[in-house]
Amino acid sequence: MTTPAAGLRRHARRPEWAGRNYTLLTAAAIVTSLGTHGALIAAAFAVLQSGGDGGDVGLVAAARTLPLVLFLLIGGAIADRVPRHRVMVAANALNCVSQGLFAVLVLAGDPQLWQMMLLTALCGAGQAFFNPAAEGMLMSSVSGEQAGRAFALFRMAMHGAAIGGAALGGALIAAVGPGWVLAVDAAAFAVAGALRAFLDVGHIRPRQPGGGLLADLQDGWKEFSSRPWLWGIVAQFSVVVAVVGAAESVYGPLVARDELGGAGPWGIALAAFGVGTLGGALLMMRWKPRRMLLAGTLCVFPLAAPAAALAVPLPVAGLSVVMLLSGVAIEVFGVAWMTALHQEIPEDMLSRVSAYDWFGSVAMLPLATALAGPAEGLFGRRESLWGCAVLVVLVTAAVLFVPDVRNLTRRTKEVATGPAVTPSADAEGAVGRLG
């Protein structure tokens, strides 16, 4: 029998909004972030140790990104059709096998480029199915006005693990080589998959029989395209992610090499960005802006600053401050965005809408990184960086003309506990509620 004192002790240990599913999801995300961010570094060093060059590293990176883009929409539709935790566990299993085989090849010596590309592509395909399912599962695991705080804590834990994973991965690569870091990542996927197998989906009502995968995708598109704030911000981020990615993954290392003293200063700047994301998540655990999309969108403007700082270029101290502030800003947007999706999107559409969100946000990234080199040759590096900064400012200013972006408000507890609606009624009336 549970005593009142025992109940009080449990409450003191864990907030009311941090239920069993949320705790399992957070623990699993920490485990995979620790492994994956070290493995990303290990994969690059594995290519170089096998005799590859920078172009080969780029090919392996592209092999991960391309399946992610190609399969995201299908992954979202499947995650709304079958229990999401099963999709997550299956994706983790695929990632575990692919990274384990990658580790074996590297440890055995002489891995071939095509083998590394194939295994990395399998890992990217797994992420394409995992990401929409995971986002939908996380959003369905919290409720009420504390959802923003829950999302902030989740992201803070994940970012902290990512920073630790990158640092630990770098140290392990130097000590024992990239193959063992890839093996650790495979083990991390196995542990995370085991944790996610215990997720409870009993609170999610069974899906109604539909007209097939294509019909599910069409329904998801209708849900996505019917909300100007949703597709407007995704269109904005298709540009923002592309140009910021090009600036930081292509131009940043070049500026560091030529003008800042090498990889060390660039690593310091990236670490400052990571610390900023932790600070932003901590801020959002306390701050609940009423007009959440307006607050989040205004915080996208600072993402132009790193490209501008690299164009000058600022010394490493100034660049690190800029990167730290941009990390805070993007985290404010990220929590506000997740809170808006959680509040406005029907539960049975969460994974499909998330898939369209992911797809729109990353679709232009491979093209932007591929064109970064030719753009530098045509316009010059400094001019290309200023162009990246200007594009961030322009598309962010443009999305502020969407009324729903400016006016969508966080619901109060009183409104949230009002008359219940069915999922179908919720989907049909969502646009009207934004006005």
Beta strands, then each sheet from edge to edge (+ up, - down):
end
